[in-house]
Amino acid sequence: MNDWHPRYIQQARWTAQLRQYLFQKAELAAAARILEVGCGTGAVLEDLPVKPGAAVHGLDLSHHSVKRASVHAPGIIPLCADGSFLPYPNACFNLVFCHFLLLWAKDPGRLLREMVRVTCRGGAVLALAEPDYGGRIDFPLELAALGQWQADALKSQGADPLVGRKLAGLLVSAGLKNVETGVLGGAWQIPILPGERELEWDVLESDLAGKIPDQDIQALKRLDLASTENGTRMLFVPTFYAWGRV
Ligand SMILES: C[S@@+](CC[C@H](N)C(=O)[O-])C[C@H]1O[C@@H](n2cnc3c(N)ncnc32)[C@H](O)[C@@H]1O
């Protein structure tokens, strides 16, 4: 896929209410120094409700994404670096978070320990959204193959499709206290928003290209779009969150 920003905006829309709840509990509005690790193109940073004068840092492994993040969230302090080796001193942020990042990490425990290291005592570390494809629900049932294909494709890209269920334990192991965890619920509008399924398919087709015969992909795409059209389609990927105090 050439432009990931529309997909990241879509994912940020799914977690908007949850972020509001978690950021309030973690006292984002009082934080002076904030960091998003794996900020991508800035989909979450672009409307982060921080206090005037707060320093908001966005870090990502991808130079291209960091540049896009500075455009979408012009006030941020961007940096291209690996979250597993955060180039910041100990205890210099009040709140550090990630959103759809740990899924991609070779060693999510290391990444979280780094997030904890750079957070001051009493500060908060939040993993806002990490999916678990092992708990995916598809209907009509023939579409279950899609979930398996996608999980296999993610594994072949080095991602962990089951990271969601491991999230709370990862935060506890990273030394966070008073860990609160949960699963994002689902709520759907029928008919769904125009373009929603197409965005999902852009990702799927790019993930599955060369791994699954195109005619098999297209057969399930037709079934998916037809069942979406007639209101019978159901797709739910459990997406976990967890946060705690340093
Ligand atoms: C699915 S995107 C999410 C982007 C953003 N957090 C959002 O929700 O819109 C994951 C991002 O994590 C970045 N990433 C993956 N591994 C990383 C690492 N070790 N350190 C920093 N960024 C990383 C990728 O480059 C990508 O931009």
The ligand as a Tripos MOL2 file, in Angstrom:
@<TRIPOS>MOLECULE
LIG
   27    29     1     0     0
SMALL
NO_CHARGES

@<TRIPOS>ATOM
      1 C1          0.4320    0.1280   12.4380 C.3       1 LIG1
      2 S1          1.4950    1.5070   12.4710 S.3       1 LIG1
      3 C2          0.7150    2.5250   13.6830 C.3       1 LIG1
      4 C3          1.0630    3.9810   13.5670 C.3       1 LIG1
      5 C4          0.4150    4.8860   14.5930 C.3       1 LIG1
      6 N1          0.7450    4.5020   15.9510 N.3       1 LIG1
      7 C5         -1.0730    4.8900   14.4190 C.2       1 LIG1
      8 O1         -1.7670    4.1950   15.1650 O.co2     1 LIG1
      9 O2         -1.5550    5.5410   13.4850 O.co2     1 LIG1
     10 C6          2.9410    0.9190   13.3090 C.3       1 LIG1
     11 C7          4.0810    1.8960   13.2400 C.3       1 LIG1
     12 O3          5.1070    1.4350   14.1100 O.3       1 LIG1
     13 C8          6.3730    1.6930   13.5100 C.3       1 LIG1
     14 N2          7.3400    0.7870   14.1320 N.ar      1 LIG1
     15 C9          7.4240   -0.5530   14.0270 C.ar      1 LIG1
     16 N3          8.4480   -1.0200   14.7780 N.ar      1 LIG1
     17 C10         9.0200    0.0530   15.3740 C.ar      1 LIG1
     18 C11        10.1050    0.2240   16.2630 C.ar      1 LIG1
     19 N4         10.8410   -0.8180   16.6890 N.pl3     1 LIG1
     20 N5         10.4100    1.4660   16.6870 N.ar      1 LIG1
     21 C12         9.6960    2.5290   16.2640 C.ar      1 LIG1
     22 N6          8.6440    2.4360   15.4070 N.ar      1 LIG1
     23 C13         8.3130    1.2090   14.9700 C.ar      1 LIG1
     24 C14         6.1270    1.4510   12.0340 C.3       1 LIG1
     25 O4          7.1060    2.1060   11.2540 O.3       1 LIG1
     26 C15         4.7210    2.0390   11.8510 C.3       1 LIG1
     27 O5          4.7680    3.3980   11.5130 O.3       1 LIG1
@<TRIPOS>BOND
     1     1     2 1
     2     2     3 1
     3     2    10 1
     4     3     4 1
     5     4     5 1
     6     5     6 1
     7     5     7 1
     8     7     8 2
     9     7     9 1
    10    10    11 1
    11    11    12 1
    12    11    26 1
    13    12    13 1
    14    13    14 1
    15    13    24 1
    16    14    15 ar
    17    14    23 ar
    18    15    16 ar
    19    16    17 ar
    20    17    18 ar
    21    17    23 ar
    22    18    19 1
    23    18    20 ar
    24    20    21 ar
    25    21    22 ar
    26    22    23 ar
    27    24    25 1
    28    24    26 1
    29    26    27 1
@<TRIPOS>SUBSTRUCTURE
     1 LIG1         1 GROUP 0 **** ****
